Structures are given as C-alpha cells and as structure tokens.
Amino acid sequence: LEGLLGAPSFPKIYSSWFGDKMSADMRACISAGLRSGLAAMEVRTQAVPNLDEAKFGTPTNERFQIECARNLGLSSGPVKASGQSNDAGLQKSVKRFDGNYMLVKRDPIAYANIEWARRIAPAFGARSKVWVLLAEGRVDTAACSKLPKNFVVRPLDSKNIDIGARGARLV
C-alpha cells in the first residue's frame, strides 16, 4: 500500500501562520461578533509557529519572523553575504540581517503579536483606534512603516493608556 500512495508525510500544521487564511478567519469571526452586538470577545492563537521553540529559533520561526518584519515595514529580510569563506577556503552560505530585522529576531513574540493585531485590525474599521498592549517585550514601532495610522502600541504597564475613548479597540 505504501508503494501506491508514496512515502508518508507529516501534516503541515504551521503553514496557516503564513499568508492570510488564518487572519481572514479571525477577521470574519470578529466581524460576526461585532454585528451580533458583542462588546468583548477573545480570539486566540499562538503568536508564532511552534511557540516552544521561539527563542531557540527553528527554520519555520525564522521564516515567520522574516514575514513579520516585511509586513510591518521593518525589513525586506536577510540577504546572502557573498565572498565569505571559512578557514579551509570553502565558500560559506551566510545570511546577513539588517538592524531592523534583528529587532524582530530578538523579540519575536512581541513583534508577532503586533503583526497579528495588524492582520485583524481591518475587522474593527478604519475609524477605530486600535490599542495593542504587550504583556512582554519592549518594541520600537518607529521603524514599522506599514502600521496603520490608527494603531497605538504600548506596554501593558504603560501610564498613558486610554482604551475607554469612544471607538477604541483593545487587541
């Protein structure tokens, strides 16, 4: 039977973090909740694929970090450094990362949470101020050129949080 079906393969459980399928489903759920009159709802997912390995860094996590950096307007991702060789004179395949990408690399969960908020924010409408409160990590959003203008990112313990304002949404 194995010869007929080919070699077994592992399911691609982390592929939904890439592209727009999972965030489109989240936006649809949020929109439906808002239409039905819900004022508070919770939509949850792991911020990064394979959360247990986020700090260690798997190839899948690195790929998602690169996507986050690109989507937030921080970086275009790594470039291959050319002309580098090791002690034996063999050419090495080395990736070089810019400083803005390294922000995401150092704090992948905080930047991934901002990226998820960016992805689902359209469900709230363009007039709502979207507050993204981070329980961990300190992020510098000054370089995030693709964040919507109605976004406010703050640490959870920040003193200047006004989520009680009319039209404010907490993400």
Disulfide bonds with the S-S distance in Angstrom:
none
